Amino acid sequence: MNIRSLFQKKTAGPAAGPVEYIVAGLGNPGSKYENTRHNCGFMAIDRIAEQAGATIDRLKFKGLTATVQIAGKNVLLLKPSTFMNLSGQSVQEAMAFYKIPPQHVIVLFDDISLEPGRIRIRTKGSDGGHNGMKNIIYLAGSQDFPRVKIGVGAKPDPRWDLADWVLSRFSSQEQKKLDEALEHAAGAVTLLLQGNAAEAMNRYNG
């Protein structure tokens, strides 16, 4: 069974009832940052929304949101509009409103330690040097966030400025690998929502 058919079978359109999980993709708002390496979290959330038959266009919690049902769970999809380094403001506001614990907040973001096309799932841990995750952990006072890290590759030259690198765009060859990674990220989120973290890591960790 492919990932898309899994979503089609498990998704029942808009959620009916209280939100049980938050799935947040990290990035920077605005056309200037579209399709940059640092916006992989946004891309992954858009892919999940597409597969769930939703559009993330409701302004709430300092971000854009949609409420859907995935794998039988009522889920808030969230794209913080606070810019990356303040992602926690948006995530924490949504968590407080719905009274959602960190264990039910899945965060998707870019990782320079992974090559394009690879993803890595963790159920908790440090920020790993990622400023968006760092702000979420700081404001929530917890590291117990499941996360899906999406590879964007390391700087090709150590002399490159890191900010310039993560705000660069993918090559056409990398884009093909990224597309597969986004599909895998969507599949991993579904398994995490089902409580199958071990299976998600076994199937998708690169």
C-alpha positions as CSV (number, residue, x, y, z in Angstrom):
1,M,0.0,0.0,0.0
2,N,1.5,3.4,-0.9
3,I,1.5,6.4,1.4
4,R,-1.1,8.3,-0.6
5,S,-3.7,5.5,-0.4
6,L,-3.0,5.2,3.3
7,F,-4.0,8.8,3.8
8,Q,-7.0,8.4,1.6
9,K,-8.3,5.5,3.6
10,K,-7.4,7.0,7.0
11,T,-8.4,10.6,6.4
12,A,-12.0,11.6,6.8
13,G,-11.7,15.2,5.9
14,P,-12.0,18.0,8.5
15,A,-11.6,16.8,12.1
16,A,-14.8,16.3,14.1
17,G,-14.1,16.9,17.8
18,P,-11.2,18.3,19.8
19,V,-7.7,18.4,18.5
20,E,-5.6,15.5,19.8
21,Y,-2.2,16.2,18.0
22,I,-0.3,19.1,16.5
23,V,1.9,18.5,13.5
24,A,4.1,21.6,13.0
25,G,6.4,22.2,10.0
26,L,9.1,24.8,10.5
27,G,10.2,27.5,8.0
28,N,10.1,31.2,7.2
29,P,7.1,32.9,5.7
30,G,7.1,34.9,2.5
31,S,8.0,34.3,-1.2
32,K,11.6,35.1,-0.5
33,Y,12.1,31.9,1.4
34,E,9.9,29.5,-0.7
35,N,11.5,26.3,-1.6
36,T,14.7,27.0,0.3
37,R,16.5,24.3,2.3
38,H,15.4,25.9,5.6
39,N,11.7,25.6,4.6
40,C,11.6,21.8,4.3
41,G,9.3,21.7,7.3
42,F,6.8,23.9,5.4
43,M,7.1,21.7,2.3
44,A,6.4,18.6,4.4
45,I,3.4,20.1,6.0
46,D,2.0,21.2,2.6
47,R,2.5,17.6,1.4
48,I,0.6,16.2,4.4
49,A,-2.2,18.7,3.9
50,E,-2.4,17.8,0.2
51,Q,-2.7,14.1,1.0
52,A,-5.3,14.9,3.6
53,G,-7.4,17.0,1.2
54,A,-6.8,20.2,3.1
55,T,-5.4,23.7,2.6
56,I,-3.4,25.3,5.3
57,D,-4.9,28.8,5.1
58,R,-6.5,29.6,8.4
59,L,-4.6,32.3,10.4
60,K,-4.4,31.2,14.0
61,F,-1.7,30.8,16.7
62,K,0.7,33.2,14.9
63,G,0.7,30.8,12.0
64,L,-1.3,29.2,9.2
65,T,-3.4,26.2,10.2
66,A,-5.8,23.5,9.0
67,T,-7.6,20.9,11.1
68,V,-7.8,17.4,9.6
69,Q,-8.3,13.8,10.6
70,I,-5.3,11.5,9.9
71,A,-5.0,7.9,11.0
72,G,-8.2,8.4,13.0
73,K,-6.7,11.3,15.0
74,N,-7.9,14.9,15.0
75,V,-4.8,16.9,14.0
76,L,-3.9,20.6,13.8
77,L,-1.5,21.2,10.9
78,L,0.6,24.3,11.7
79,K,3.0,26.5,9.8
80,P,4.4,29.2,12.2
81,S,4.5,32.6,10.7
82,T,6.9,34.0,13.4
83,F,10.1,33.3,11.4
84,M,12.2,30.3,12.2
85,N,14.0,31.5,15.4
86,L,10.7,32.2,17.1
87,S,8.8,29.1,16.0
88,G,8.1,28.2,19.6
89,Q,5.8,31.2,20.1
90,S,3.3,29.7,17.6
91,V,3.7,26.1,18.7
92,Q,3.4,26.9,22.4
93,E,0.3,29.0,21.8
94,A,-1.4,26.2,20.0
95,M,-0.3,23.7,22.7
96,A,-1.7,25.9,25.5
97,F,-5.0,26.4,23.7
98,Y,-5.7,22.7,23.1
99,K,-3.8,21.5,26.2
100,I,-1.6,19.3,24.1
101,P,1.5,17.7,25.8
102,P,4.8,17.7,23.9
103,Q,4.5,14.0,23.2
104,H,1.6,14.8,21.0
105,V,3.4,17.5,19.0
106,I,5.2,16.3,16.0
107,V,7.7,18.8,14.5
108,L,9.2,18.6,11.0
109,F,12.3,20.6,10.1
110,D,15.5,20.7,8.0
111,D,18.8,19.0,9.0
112,I,22.1,19.8,7.5
113,S,23.7,16.6,8.9
114,L,21.5,14.5,6.5
115,E,21.9,14.3,2.8
116,P,18.9,15.4,0.6
117,G,16.5,12.5,0.3
118,R,17.1,11.2,3.8
119,I,14.9,11.7,6.9
120,R,15.4,10.8,10.5
121,I,12.7,10.2,13.1
122,R,13.3,10.7,16.8
123,T,10.7,10.6,19.7
124,K,12.6,13.2,21.8
125,G,16.0,14.8,22.2
126,S,18.0,18.1,22.0
127,D,17.6,20.8,19.4
128,G,20.6,19.6,17.5
129,G,21.7,23.1,16.8
130,H,18.4,24.0,15.0
131,N,17.2,27.4,16.1
132,G,13.5,26.7,15.4
133,M,13.6,23.6,17.5
134,K,15.7,25.3,20.1
135,N,12.9,28.0,20.6
136,I,10.2,25.4,20.8
137,I,12.1,23.4,23.5
138,Y,12.9,26.6,25.4
139,L,9.3,27.9,25.5
140,A,7.7,24.5,26.3
141,G,10.3,23.6,28.9
142,S,10.6,20.1,27.4
143,Q,12.6,18.0,24.9
144,D,9.9,15.4,24.6
145,F,8.8,16.3,21.1
146,P,8.6,13.6,18.4
147,R,10.4,15.1,15.3
148,V,11.0,14.3,11.7
149,K,14.3,15.7,10.4
150,I,14.6,16.2,6.7
151,G,18.0,16.2,5.1
152,V,19.2,19.3,3.2
153,G,22.9,18.5,3.0
154,A,25.9,20.0,4.5
155,K,27.7,23.2,3.2
156,P,29.6,22.3,0.1
157,D,32.5,24.5,1.3
158,P,33.3,25.2,5.0
159,R,33.9,28.8,4.0
160,W,30.2,29.2,3.2
161,D,28.1,31.1,5.6
162,L,25.6,28.7,7.2
163,A,22.7,31.1,6.8
164,D,23.4,31.5,3.1
165,W,23.5,27.8,2.7
166,V,20.2,26.9,4.4
167,L,18.5,29.8,2.5
168,S,19.7,28.5,-0.8
169,R,17.5,26.4,-3.1
170,F,17.9,22.8,-4.2
171,S,19.4,21.7,-7.4
172,S,17.1,19.8,-9.9
173,Q,18.8,16.6,-8.9
174,E,18.4,17.3,-5.2
175,Q,14.8,18.3,-5.8
176,K,14.0,14.8,-7.0
177,K,15.5,13.3,-3.8
178,L,13.6,15.9,-1.7
179,D,10.3,14.9,-3.2
180,E,10.8,11.3,-2.1
181,A,11.9,12.5,1.4
182,L,8.7,14.5,1.7
183,E,6.6,11.4,0.9
184,H,8.5,9.5,3.5
185,A,8.0,12.3,6.0
186,A,4.3,12.1,5.5
187,G,4.3,8.4,5.9
188,A,6.4,8.8,9.1
189,V,3.9,11.3,10.6
190,T,1.0,8.8,9.9
191,L,2.9,6.1,11.8
192,L,3.7,8.4,14.7
193,L,0.1,9.4,14.9
194,Q,-0.8,5.7,15.1
195,G,1.7,5.2,17.9
196,N,4.1,3.2,15.7
197,A,7.3,5.2,16.3
198,A,9.5,2.1,16.2
199,E,8.1,1.1,12.8
200,A,8.5,4.7,11.5
201,M,12.1,4.7,12.5
202,N,12.8,1.2,11.1
203,R,11.1,2.0,7.8
204,Y,12.3,5.5,7.1
205,N,15.4,6.4,9.2
206,G,18.3,7.0,6.8
